[in-house]
Amino acid sequence: MELFSDNRSDYSNQFEALLQSDPYSSVDNILYKFRVKNPIPRTRGENDILYIGRTKLSLSGRYYPSRAFNIEMDYFDNFYKQAMEIYGPIRIEIKAVEDTKYCEWKALSDYFERHLEYPPLNRSIPSKPT
């Protein structure tokens, strides 16, 4: 499912529907990526990834119903709306993994190696798991 609405209420409904229909809802330990339709210019090259995250819960367990869902809606106002205007709809890619810390670290390290920077919404970078 793509998230494409340009108003908060519709986006919230789309995000909630996505979480409620999450095919990984019974799977713990996932790596997920928020992606856009059109690539974003980076320091080196371009990429369609906005954010790389992990959770020991399912995606729906991570975001809904909780305070995290409201925080995500604030990101709509402060970032997603503008990103969608420029780069197109957002989609969420989900992958079940065994070691969330390592997989997130590896995905972010690979991204940095390719682009010399991290995805736009990754504010803190995990240290390499031991």
N, C-alpha and C positions, 0 to 999 in steps of 0.2 A: 504494500500500500504506500502510496506517495502522500506526503503532506504538502499541500499547495495553496491553501487559503491565505488570502491577504488580510483577513481580519481575525482578531484574537479569539472570538467566540467560535467561529467555524474551525480554526486551527485546533483549538482545545478539543472540540468534538471529534475531529479527525484523529488527533493523537490518542485520545481516550479509546476510540474504536480500534485503533491499531493495537493498543495495549490489551484490550479485551479479546482480540482475535489472535493474540500472540501464539504462533504455533510452538514456540519454545517455552510456553508458560509453565510446563512441568519440568523444565530442564534448569538445573542450577549450573553455575559457572559458565558464563558467556562473555564473549568479546563482542562489542558492537561498534558500528561506525555510522555516524550521521553523514550522509553524502548528498550532493546536489547534482542536478542533471548536467550542467556545464562546468568544465574545470575552472579552478581558481588559479590565477597566476601566482607563482611562488618565487622565492629568491632564485631558484634554479628549476626551470620547468613549470609544470602546472599539475594540479591534482583536484579531484572532486570531493575529497574528504574534508568535512568541517570539524569532526571530533572523533576521537578513538577513546572508548571507555570499556570498562569491565565491571562485572558484578558477580558476586557469589550467589545471587538470586537470579530469577528470570528477569527479563526486561520489564514485564508488568510488575513484578515484585520490587524492582528498583525504583520505578517511577509512580506507581499507582496502587492504591490510593495513599498518598503521603504528601508531606511537605515538598518533596522533590518534584512532584507534578506541578505545583504552584511556581516553584523556581524555574522550571522548564518553560512555563508560560511567560515569565518575566524575560527569558531569553528570546521569546517570540518578539516581544516589544522592542528589545534592545539590539537584536541581531538577526534572527531568522527572517523577519519580514523583509528587511533590506537585502539579505543574502538571496532570498527567493526572487526578488525583483530583478536582480542582476544575473544569478546563476541558475534559476529555475527551481522546480520542486525539490523537496527534501525526501529522501528515502532512508530507511534504517536497515542496515545489513546486520544480521545476527548470526553468530557462529558459536556452537557449543565447544568448549575447550576443557581440558583437565586442569591446567595451571593458569588461572586468570592473571596472576601477577607477571609471570614470565611472558605470556602471550601479548599482554598489553605493552610491556616493556619492549618486546621484540618488534611489534608493529610500529611503535613510536620511533624506535631506533632506525628501522628501515626507512620510515618516512623522512626522518632527519637526514639520513645518509643521501637520499635521493634529492632532497629539496633545500638542504641547509637551514631548515627551520621546522617547527612543529605545526600541526594543523591549527587553524585559526582559533578554535575554542579550547584547545588543551593548554591550560594555564599552569599546571604543575606537572612536572615530568618525573615519573617514578625512577628510583634508583634500580640498578640491575639486581634482580633477585639472586640470592645465594643458594 
